[in-house]
C-alpha cells in the first residue's frame, strides 16, 4: 500500500505542475471530475488507515490523549475535523461496508458518507439491520442527485420508501437521534488570532442557547440615543459583562487549585513608570492604559517581572505557599507543556521534574505543568523532562519513538 500511494502521489504531483490554462473546457471539466473521484477514493483509504491506527491504540502509545489529538499533531488538522474523521471511520467499520465501498468507488463524497452513516444508524435502531441494508442502497443512489444537506433531509423520511409500515415509529427515533447528534456536536472553540484577539465560534444545543440568550439579551440593549455600537459590538460587550459578573461572585470553581482570576504580567520598570504594556495569562497583550484600568479591579492579580524576565512577585491574596508558585508556573508554561498538547492551565497538575520521593524540591525550576493524561504518561518513565537553557521545559522521547531522541517542545501556548 505504501508503495502504491507513493506512486499515486507522484502522479498527482505531476498533474499539479500541469499548465491548466492550456486545456480546453471539456478537458478541464473531465480533469475536475477525475480529481474529485480520486479525492473520494483516497478518503476511503485514509479512513481505513485511521480506523486501524485507532483500533490498535497507536496514538495513545505515542503519548497523545486521543486519536483526534494525534491526528491534529500529525496531519495539522483542527481537533473537530480530526474527531469527525475518527467518528466516520468507526461508523464505516461498524457494519457499513456498503457505504465504505461506495466511497471507495467514488459514488459518494465524504460529506455524503457522513449523512448516510448517521441515517443508517437511525434506521437500524428502529427497523433492524436488514432494512438498514436496503436504506444504504437507496441513499447511495440518491447521493448521485442530491447534495449532503438535501440528502439528510430526505433521509429523515426514507422509511416511507423502504418500510412504510414502521415509518411513524422510525420518525420518532430520528428525532431522538437528532437530539443525540445535537448533544454530540455541541462545542465552543476559542481561536487565538495573530494580533492577540480571540475568535469565538461554536454550536450550542437548544437549552444552552436559551440560557445564553436569557443572560445576554438584557445587556445588549443600546444604552441611549448616542450609543453607536453595532448589534455585534453590543453582544461582545454583554459577554464581557457576564464574565466580569461571574468573576466577582466568587462562586466559580478553582482552576487547578487557584481561584478564578485574571492575571496581568508587566515589567517592574513599566509598572513604576506607568507606561508598560501587560500580558494576560492567556498570552494576550494589553495596552498600558488597559493595564492601569484593570489594576483598579479587585479580581485582577498583578504578576511583576524583573528586567531579566524572572518572576519578582505573583501576588499574595492566598496564604498557601503553593499559590504563588503555581501562578509562576502558569506564567511560564501557559498550559500543558507536553509536545502537541493544547490543554489550558486549569486542566493541569504541577509535576515534579525530579520526584519528591527522590529528593526533588518544590520550586519553579523543578516543576512543569502537565494535563492529567500526560502527567500519567510521563510517570511511566519513558519520556525524560528537563528545562532548556532558556528555562522552558523540553521533553526527550524514548528511543523506540525517536532513535535520535531529539528534545521536543510544546508550540501551542503563547510565550511572553
Beta strands, then each sheet from edge to edge (+ up, - down):
strand 1: 187-192
strand 2: 198-203
strand 3: 262-267
strand 4: 278-280
strand 5: 285-286
strand 6: 300-305
strand 7: 311-313
strand 8: 348-352
strand 9: 367-371
strand 10: 384-387
strand 11: 393-396
strand 12: 407-408
sheet 1: 1+ 2-
sheet 2: 5+ 4- 3+ 6+ 7-
sheet 3: 8+ 9-
sheet 4: 10+ 11- 12+
end
